[in-house]
Amino acid sequence: MLTHKHIRQKGKFSFMRFFQSLKEGDKVAVVQELSIPFPYSHRLQGRTGTVIARRGKSYEVEIKDLNKPKKYMIQPIHLKKIQQIK
């Protein structure tokens, strides 16, 4: 798990990830951006889930935790779209 950024990357983040748009049903992974506060536990880092809906600037993501689905409101900068293999 990442705990800090490289010295030359501190305070910087990708505008492309900040303004990305996701559709309902997209598979995403939670990848914490260290320069922006993350309101949830660090145990959520690396988990995968499905986008359910958009709520304001954030997305509602359903992530299974021991076969129990849980819903989280996560900003798009902390999400990374996963390409499904066909």
MDAnalysis code that builds the backbone (N, CA, C; Angstrom):
import MDAnalysis as mda
import numpy as np

u = mda.Universe.empty(258, n_residues=86, atom_resindex=np.repeat(np.arange(86), 3), trajectory=True)
u.add_TopologyAttr("name", ["N", "CA", "C"] * 86)
u.add_TopologyAttr("resid", np.arange(1, 87))
u.add_TopologyAttr("resname", ["MET", "LEU", "THR", "HIS", "LYS", "HIS", "ILE", "ARG", "GLN", "LYS", "GLY", "LYS", "PHE", "SER", "PHE", "MET", "ARG", "PHE", "PHE", "GLN", "SER", "LEU", "LYS", "GLU", "GLY", "ASP", "LYS", "VAL", "ALA", "VAL", "VAL", "GLN", "GLU", "LEU", "SER", "ILE", "PRO", "PHE", "PRO", "TYR", "SER", "HIS", "ARG", "LEU", "GLN", "GLY", "ARG", "THR", "GLY", "THR", "VAL", "ILE", "ALA", "ARG", "ARG", "GLY", "LYS", "SER", "TYR", "GLU", "VAL", "GLU", "ILE", "LYS", "ASP", "LEU", "ASN", "LYS", "PRO", "LYS", "LYS", "TYR", "MET", "ILE", "GLN", "PRO", "ILE", "HIS", "LEU", "LYS", "LYS", "ILE", "GLN", "GLN", "ILE", "LYS"])
u.atoms.positions = np.array([
    [0.833, -1.170, 0.000],
    [0.000, 0.000, 0.000],
    [0.884, 1.241, 0.000],
    [0.473, 2.219, -0.784],
    [1.231, 3.458, -0.849],
    [1.025, 4.281, 0.413],
    [2.103, 4.847, 0.919],
    [1.994, 5.699, 2.092],
    [2.411, 7.135, 1.778],
    [3.223, 7.327, 0.735],
    [3.617, 8.671, 0.347],
    [3.987, 8.678, -1.128],
    [4.008, 9.879, -1.695],
    [4.359, 10.041, -3.101],
    [5.858, 10.329, -3.239],
    [6.332, 10.154, -4.456],
    [7.699, 10.534, -4.768],
    [7.834, 12.043, -4.587],
    [8.991, 12.520, -4.226],
    [9.190, 13.916, -3.854],
    [8.786, 14.879, -4.975],
    [8.975, 14.503, -6.226],
    [8.638, 15.399, -7.335],
    [7.167, 15.323, -7.727],
    [6.430, 14.377, -7.173],
    [5.018, 14.218, -7.493],
    [4.098, 14.726, -6.395],
    [4.667, 15.238, -5.298],
    [3.850, 15.681, -4.169],
    [2.930, 16.821, -4.578],
    [1.661, 16.717, -4.197],
    [0.683, 17.763, -4.460],
    [0.096, 17.724, -5.847],
    [0.601, 16.892, -6.728],
    [0.109, 16.822, -8.101],
    [-0.859, 15.667, -8.250],
    [-1.859, 15.845, -9.103],
    [-2.763, 14.750, -9.436],
    [-3.178, 14.890, -10.889],
    [-3.707, 13.825, -11.433],
    [-4.076, 13.778, -12.842],
    [-5.455, 14.383, -13.061],
    [-5.531, 15.414, -13.906],
    [-6.818, 16.005, -14.243],
    [-7.682, 15.026, -15.025],
    [-7.036, 14.149, -15.785],
    [-7.780, 13.160, -16.566],
    [-8.562, 12.221, -15.642],
    [-7.952, 11.801, -14.545],
    [-8.651, 10.943, -13.582],
    [-9.664, 11.732, -12.764],
    [-9.384, 13.029, -12.518],
    [-10.277, 13.858, -11.723],
    [-11.595, 14.103, -12.453],
    [-11.544, 14.281, -13.776],
    [-12.730, 14.579, -14.569],
    [-13.249, 13.382, -15.355],
    [-12.797, 12.169, -15.048],
    [-13.250, 10.999, -15.801],
    [-14.744, 10.755, -15.570],
    [-15.393, 10.206, -16.581],
    [-16.816, 9.881, -16.442],
    [-16.982, 8.374, -16.564],
    [-17.784, 7.825, -15.689],
    [-18.030, 6.391, -15.654],
    [-19.508, 6.133, -15.890],
    [-19.815, 4.971, -16.430],
    [-21.202, 4.597, -16.686],
    [-21.663, 3.599, -15.633],
    [-22.963, 3.440, -15.536],
    [-23.505, 2.434, -14.622],
    [-23.097, 1.052, -15.119],
    [-22.640, 0.216, -14.208],
    [-22.227, -1.133, -14.556],
    [-20.745, -1.272, -14.834],
    [-20.006, -0.170, -14.884],
    [-18.558, -0.242, -15.099],
    [-17.877, -0.864, -13.892],
    [-16.866, -1.678, -14.146],
    [-16.062, -2.261, -13.080],
    [-14.924, -1.306, -12.763],
    [-14.732, -1.018, -11.491],
    [-13.697, -0.080, -11.068],
    [-12.907, -0.652, -9.898],
    [-11.684, -0.162, -9.760],
    [-10.843, -0.496, -8.618],
    [-10.628, 0.777, -7.816],
    [-10.551, 0.641, -6.507],
    [-10.304, 1.785, -5.637],
    [-8.791, 1.962, -5.529],
    [-8.299, 3.082, -6.071],
    [-6.882, 3.410, -6.032],
    [-6.786, 4.787, -5.398],
    [-6.319, 4.836, -4.186],
    [-6.309, 6.071, -3.412],
    [-5.316, 7.080, -3.983],
    [-5.791, 8.304, -4.234],
    [-4.919, 9.414, -4.622],
    [-4.445, 10.081, -3.338],
    [-3.132, 10.069, -3.093],
    [-2.596, 10.491, -1.806],
    [-2.628, 11.999, -1.581],
    [-2.741, 12.791, -2.653],
    [-2.739, 14.240, -2.472],
    [-4.131, 14.798, -2.173],
    [-5.168, 13.944, -2.225],
    [-6.539, 14.350, -1.919],
    [-7.039, 13.469, -0.786],
    [-7.691, 14.056, 0.237],
    [-8.154, 13.254, 1.376],
    [-9.102, 12.127, 0.960],
    [-8.891, 10.968, 1.563],
    [-9.708, 9.780, 1.294],
    [-10.526, 9.509, 2.556],
    [-11.876, 9.619, 2.494],
    [-12.687, 9.569, 3.714],
    [-12.895, 8.179, 4.309],
    [-12.424, 7.140, 3.631],
    [-12.677, 5.782, 4.109],
    [-11.400, 5.131, 4.613],
    [-11.546, 3.933, 5.157],
    [-10.419, 3.174, 5.679],
    [-9.459, 2.801, 4.549],
    [-8.198, 2.659, 4.886],
    [-7.198, 2.291, 3.894],
    [-7.349, 0.835, 3.459],
    [-8.175, 0.063, 4.163],
    [-8.428, -1.325, 3.768],
    [-9.204, -1.399, 2.464],
    [-9.814, -0.294, 2.068],
    [-10.584, -0.249, 0.824],
    [-9.666, -0.174, -0.394],
    [-8.394, 0.180, -0.176],
    [-7.418, 0.302, -1.252],
    [-7.273, -1.028, -1.987],
    [-7.429, -0.984, -3.323],
    [-7.249, -2.167, -4.153],
    [-8.497, -3.000, -4.354],
    [-9.566, -2.715, -3.645],
    [-10.798, -3.483, -3.810],
    [-11.459, -3.123, -5.140],
    [-12.204, -4.060, -5.699],
    [-12.919, -3.817, -6.945],
    [-14.412, -3.862, -6.703],
    [-15.127, -3.123, -7.525],
    [-16.572, -3.067, -7.376],
    [-17.232, -2.602, -8.664],
    [-18.530, -2.335, -8.577],
    [-19.328, -1.935, -9.718],
    [-19.952, -0.572, -9.458],
    [-19.941, 0.279, -10.476],
    [-20.571, 1.594, -10.357],
    [-22.082, 1.409, -10.454],
    [-22.800, 1.934, -9.464],
    [-24.259, 1.832, -9.458],
    [-24.890, 3.094, -10.025],
    [-24.444, 4.263, -9.555],
    [-25.029, 5.525, -10.007],
    [-24.071, 6.665, -9.719],
    [-24.387, 7.802, -10.291],
    [-23.625, 9.021, -10.001],
    [-24.439, 9.871, -9.036],
    [-23.807, 10.368, -7.987],
    [-24.459, 11.211, -6.988],
    [-23.645, 12.493, -6.852],
    [-24.078, 13.549, -7.527],
    [-23.337, 14.803, -7.500],
    [-21.998, 14.636, -8.201],
    [-20.909, 14.918, -7.494],
    [-19.574, 14.768, -8.079],
    [-19.002, 13.372, -7.857],
    [-19.644, 12.577, -7.013],
    [-19.127, 11.255, -6.653],
    [-19.907, 10.147, -7.339],
    [-19.385, 8.931, -7.194],
    [-20.053, 7.754, -7.724],
    [-20.399, 6.805, -6.585],
    [-21.536, 6.171, -6.716],
    [-21.937, 5.151, -5.745],
    [-21.398, 3.820, -6.258],
    [-20.526, 3.204, -5.475],
    [-19.850, 1.970, -5.878],
    [-20.228, 0.859, -4.911],
    [-20.596, -0.286, -5.468],
    [-20.940, -1.443, -4.644],
    [-19.746, -2.389, -4.607],
    [-19.254, -2.654, -3.392],
    [-18.092, -3.516, -3.190],
    [-18.495, -4.636, -2.242],
    [-18.146, -5.867, -2.593],
    [-18.471, -6.998, -1.736],
    [-17.421, -7.154, -0.648],
    [-17.892, -7.301, 0.589],
    [-17.021, -7.521, 1.733],
    [-17.488, -8.808, 2.404],
    [-16.756, -9.890, 2.183],
    [-17.137, -11.219, 2.671],
    [-18.547, -11.588, 2.210],
    [-18.790, -11.468, 0.909],
    [-20.059, -11.804, 0.252],
    [-21.224, -10.944, 0.705],
    [-20.952, -9.836, 1.364],
    [-22.004, -8.901, 1.753],
    [-21.777, -7.605, 0.979],
    [-22.693, -7.233, 0.102],
    [-22.480, -6.017, -0.695],
    [-22.609, -4.760, 0.159],
    [-21.643, -3.856, -0.016],
    [-21.657, -2.574, 0.691],
    [-21.537, -1.467, -0.335],
    [-22.186, -0.335, -0.060],
    [-22.182, 0.793, -0.981],
    [-21.352, 1.931, -0.401],
    [-20.501, 2.504, -1.253],
    [-19.642, 3.610, -0.859],
    [-19.813, 4.741, -1.862],
    [-19.695, 5.976, -1.374],
    [-19.693, 7.163, -2.233],
    [-18.236, 7.590, -2.386],
    [-17.694, 7.457, -3.596],
    [-16.274, 7.695, -3.823],
    [-16.097, 8.692, -4.961],
    [-15.178, 9.638, -4.780],
    [-14.872, 10.604, -5.826],
    [-14.164, 9.901, -6.980],
    [-14.338, 10.409, -8.213],
    [-13.757, 9.717, -9.373],
    [-12.237, 9.671, -9.391],
    [-11.562, 10.581, -8.683],
    [-10.094, 10.549, -8.687],
    [-9.559, 9.314, -7.957],
    [-10.353, 8.729, -7.072],
    [-9.945, 7.539, -6.337],
    [-10.370, 6.252, -7.036],
    [-10.946, 6.346, -8.230],
    [-11.416, 5.174, -8.967],
    [-10.614, 4.976, -10.240],
    [-10.377, 3.723, -10.586],
    [-9.675, 3.379, -11.823],
    [-10.511, 2.352, -12.562],
    [-10.862, 2.643, -13.790],
    [-11.704, 1.744, -14.582],
    [-10.921, 0.491, -14.956],
    [-11.578, -0.658, -14.844],
    [-10.971, -1.938, -15.174],
    [-11.524, -2.403, -16.502],
    [-10.637, -2.749, -17.420],
    [-11.089, -3.253, -18.712],
    [-11.337, -4.736, -18.592],
    [-12.526, -5.139, -19.028],
    [-12.893, -6.549, -18.949],
    [-12.390, -7.290, -20.170],
    [-11.853, -8.474, -19.966],
    [-11.337, -9.298, -21.049],
    [-12.498, -10.074, -21.644],
    [-12.586, -10.022, -22.971],
    [-13.686, -10.720, -23.644],
    [-13.203, -11.935, -24.371],
])
